[in-house]
Each structure stands twice: as structure tokens, then as C-alpha cells.
Amino acid sequence: MADPFHHPGRPDIRGPLRYIWWLIVSQRRRVLTGSLLGSAWMVGLMVPPYLLSRAIDDGLTAGNSSALFGWTGALFGVGVLNAWLAVMRHRVMTRVRMDAAFRSVRVVTEHTTRLGDVLARRTSSSEILTIGFGDVAQTANVLTITGPGVGAVLAYAVAALLLLSVSAPLALVVLLGVPVLALVVGPLLGRLQRVETVYRDQYGLLTTRLVDLIEGLRVLGGLGGKEVYAERYRERSRALRAEGYRVGTVTSWIQALAVGLPTVFLAAVTWPAARLAADGSLTTGQLVSVYGYAAVLVVPVAFFIEGGYDLSRGRVAARRIIGFLALPPRSDDPSAGLDAPVGPAVLRDPASGVEVLPGRFTALTGARPQESARVVDRLGRFVDSEALWGGVPLRDIALTQVRERLLVADNEAALFAGTLRDAIGGRTEHSADALAEAVDAAMARDIVHALPEGLDSAVAAQGRDLSGGQRQRIRLARALLAAPEVLLAVEPTSAVDVHTEASMTTRLAAHRAGLTTVVTTTSPLVLDRADTVCYLVGGRVAATGTHRELLAGEAGYRRLVARDADDENDMSDEDGGLR
């Protein structure tokens, strides 16, 4: 199977069949082994009818006991060999399917990480889950045809040759029979691919709606739109069900033909053989062998139909996979580009006029918080912009260097399921002292003490078992523990009470002393601690200075801060200090 410690390779995404072929050639030795075993097993199924005919004609009919026992022994030996081949074929083909599945999972996962922050703008998480659990398995299942599928072709040819030695008309029936079956089933396979594509598209959309409904249930309940959205989901679900019935109709016909057509094929061969035996053109043993060949041919014929069915569905699934893999990341090679400044340097956003000096605590504020957040997105290189770092265009610097030294922390950052220690620690190991310092700086010590096992307590995905303020402090602790050269935090104290906010701000400033820190906020408690405040109006810097300087010289800033202070006091009085 795909080695988890080695790169899975570069997938061919020029088409669904090319992607499936890439899965095959990526494990060509195993596929070749499976093909040889499948071919030997399938061709081996043609041997027992021949041995049985010889046992009848040479032993039973002639009354020759030694010949009878000899051919019977050979029949037993071939049966044991075929059983072993069947076991080995199944094992190898299982590994082929698993390798293909794991290889697809790895390329999908690696591309997901390569897309990074642009992923949410390109596709939905539900679509990725559907690809990862459904389409990957369906595509991997196509590789089954590389084993018994190849063997089925050889068995078909061998059966025709064996029948040719018995009767040319019977061989002609076999040679013409399978193409006729393909003509019957072919249009249904094309129809299946079309309806499966429509069904898969609608299934992805419905899954996205379900995820949105679950994630926004609280908001929808507050707005009174829960029933409206649920009814829309029911309508889409009914439409998907109807489309599923269409898929089921085509599938049922294909599966019915997979069972019925081989039986018809068996009758088509047996009938003329019986007529030939009745007029003495065939011996009893030959009649039995013809019936045996035709009966065994049911297996490859069924594999032809099943293989076509799997390939039709696999092409639909592979098309979804390559569609995702074709989504372009912001940078194909994160390590390519210019070098970042050697040491701390000025960050500048020409679009807004914001200039962040190294080693200072800078606050961005304005009547529209989203304008400040957009500045952070540009300075953190989450959107394409003209932002500069040390005079070098940020977009031209190697992305790996940007991510290693600039960290954007926002309130929507994911909290992964696991222990609290893992949620804060991230990808690297940290000392107990560093972890404790980050927790204390984020005012999260009370969260650790409140949990039954402290830092080793389990935390649900997205911190669902924590309050909004607790999640915010956990996210801040994680950002502080990473100790980036530049920290850009979006509203890091918006979900906590006033007293906690004051302590968090003081500790944040102390913990980040000498490092570059940028926060977006309208809280006077945070603004008062900042070395520099950039007051934004219409997305542009209207004034820069300390909090007190702006209070004295900017009427708009004064009104903004006064309004926020009143809001804080009101919420503190009404909610017991909780914002």
C-alpha cells in the first residue's frame, strides 16, 4: 500500500480516466501481480470442464478405472490450485484498492493544506468530506477490473479456443455472444454516468446546506428562520431523492442484466450443444465440457458487466476528485519567491496607509471593524495586495517564510478535537514553562483549572463545549505560544468581560514586549495600552498617534471610543460583567 512516509506522487488530473490510470501505474507491480493471479484463476476455471470430459469419455464410458481415478485426481488438484489462486488474487486486489484509496486521500489532503486559507473561498468543507469518504472509495473500486477484469478477457479467449476444438458453430456463438451483451449493456452504462453525475452534484449541494444549517442553527433560531431554511432543505432533499430513484432505476437494470444475461448466454450455448450431442456429433464428455465452459463463462461475462458498471461510476467520482485537485493554490511552490527581511522590518499597507513599526504594539480601529480586518488580511497575505514588508512586496516573498514569521489570529480560527494541551500547543512540542506563560498571558488559567484533567482534558471540535470567551482566550494562548515575530490579532478580547479584557491587554502587551503586535479593536482598554493607534475612516488612515493624542485631536475618534465605552458599561451592568 501507499507508504505514509513517502510522497504519493504527482497525480494526472487531465481527465478522470487519466487519473485512474495514474492510480494503476503508481503501483504497477502490485497491479501486474493481481492481473497475473486473476488471469491464472479465471483461465484455471476453464480447466475442470476439460478434465471432467476426459474423465467421462476415457474413464467412465470406457470402463477404465485407472483413467477415471487419474483424471479425477487431476480435477481435485486443479480445484485446490484454483482455490489458492482465488485467495491470493483477492488479497492482492484488496491491497490494490486500499493503496489507490490511501493514495487519493493523501493527494486530496496535501492539496487541502496547499490551498490553505483560500480553501474556504474555493469550495465547501462538506464537498471535501464527500470527496474524501465517497468519491475516493468509488474511484479505488475501479481498480478491481485490473485483476479479474484482465483475466475475464483471457478466459473468454481460452473458452472460445477450447470450444473451437469441439465445434466451430459453438465457438462462433461464444465469440459473438459477448459483443452482443456489450451492445445491450453499453447504453445503460452511459445513462448511468449521466444520472450519477447529476445526483453527485445535487448530493454535494445538499450536504453543504446541511452543514450550513447545523452550524447556523443558533443564528437561525434567533432570527426565526429555522423553519424556512429547514423547508428549503426538505425541498432539496425531495429533489435529490427523485434523482436517486433515477440512478436506482438504471442501476437495477444493469444489475438485473448482470444476473440474467449470463444465464441467457448459458442457454444460447447449451441448446445447440445438446442438439449436436443428440445427433451424435458430440460425445457425452464433450457435451458436459461444453456446458461447463458455458457455465464458467458466466463468471467473466458478469465481470465484464460489473467492471463496466464500476468504471462508469468511478469516472464520475474521479471527475470530482480532479476537479478539486485542479483548484489553484495561491502559490504552487510555497518555498519559491524572494527572501523575507533578515530581521524585524516595517509592514506597510498602501491601500489603507497603515504602517506597522517593528517591536511596537499597534492598534487598528474604526467605526467599521471589517475595514480593520481587511487591513490584517492584506498584511498577513491572506489576500493579494500591494502590502510591503521591509520594502519588499509581500506577495513576492516565499510563502513558507511569511507563515513562519507572520501569524494572523482571528476569532474564527479552528479549534481541533483533542486535549486542551494539543489545542494550544499546535504542531510543535513546547516546554511546560512556555505553555504556562502563554496560558497566563491569555488569562486562560481559570479554564485549565475548571476542567477535570486540566490541560489533558478533552475538548470537542471547534471548542463546542467551551463558552465564546473561553474559546477566544484559548485561541489567543495558542497564538502567543507560537511566538511569531509579527502577531496580527483580530478583535482578540471582544468576547470577554471588561475586567478580564483589562488583564488580558496588560498581559498581552507585557508578553509581546519587543515583538511586533497588531490588534484590531474599538475597546478603549486595549487602545490605551497600544504604542500606536491607527484610526481608519472609509478604510484609510485618518489619524495616527497614541490613544490620548487621538482623543484630544480627533472628534470622530472621540465619539467612537466614547460610544464603545458606554456599550461596555451597559453590558457589564446588564450581564454581570459579561460582554
MOPEHU-V757029 format. One record per run of one state. SS is the DSSP state (A for helix, B for strand, O for the rest). FROM is the first residue (numbers start at 0). LEN is the number of residues. Records with the same first field share a line. If there is no record, write none. Layout:
# MOPEHU-V757029
SS: FROM-LEN + FROM-LEN
This chain:
# MOPEHU-V757029
O: 0-15 + 25-2 + 60-4 + 122-2 + 146-1 + 166-1 + 215-1 + 223-2 + 278-5 + 325-12 + 338-8 + 349-4 + 356-4 + 366-2 + 379-8 + 389-2 + 397-1 + 409-8 + 425-6 + 441-3 + 450-3 + 456-1 + 459-1 + 463-4 + 482-3 + 490-7 + 511-4 + 520-3 + 529-2 + 537-2 + 545-1 + 553-1 + 574-5
A: 15-10 + 27-33 + 64-58 + 124-22 + 147-19 + 167-48 + 216-7 + 225-53 + 283-42 + 368-11 + 393-3 + 398-7 + 419-6 + 431-10 + 444-6 + 453-3 + 460-3 + 467-15 + 497-14 + 523-6 + 546-7 + 554-20
B: 337-1 + 346-3 + 353-3 + 360-6 + 387-2 + 391-2 + 396-1 + 405-4 + 417-2 + 457-2 + 485-5 + 515-5 + 531-6 + 539-6
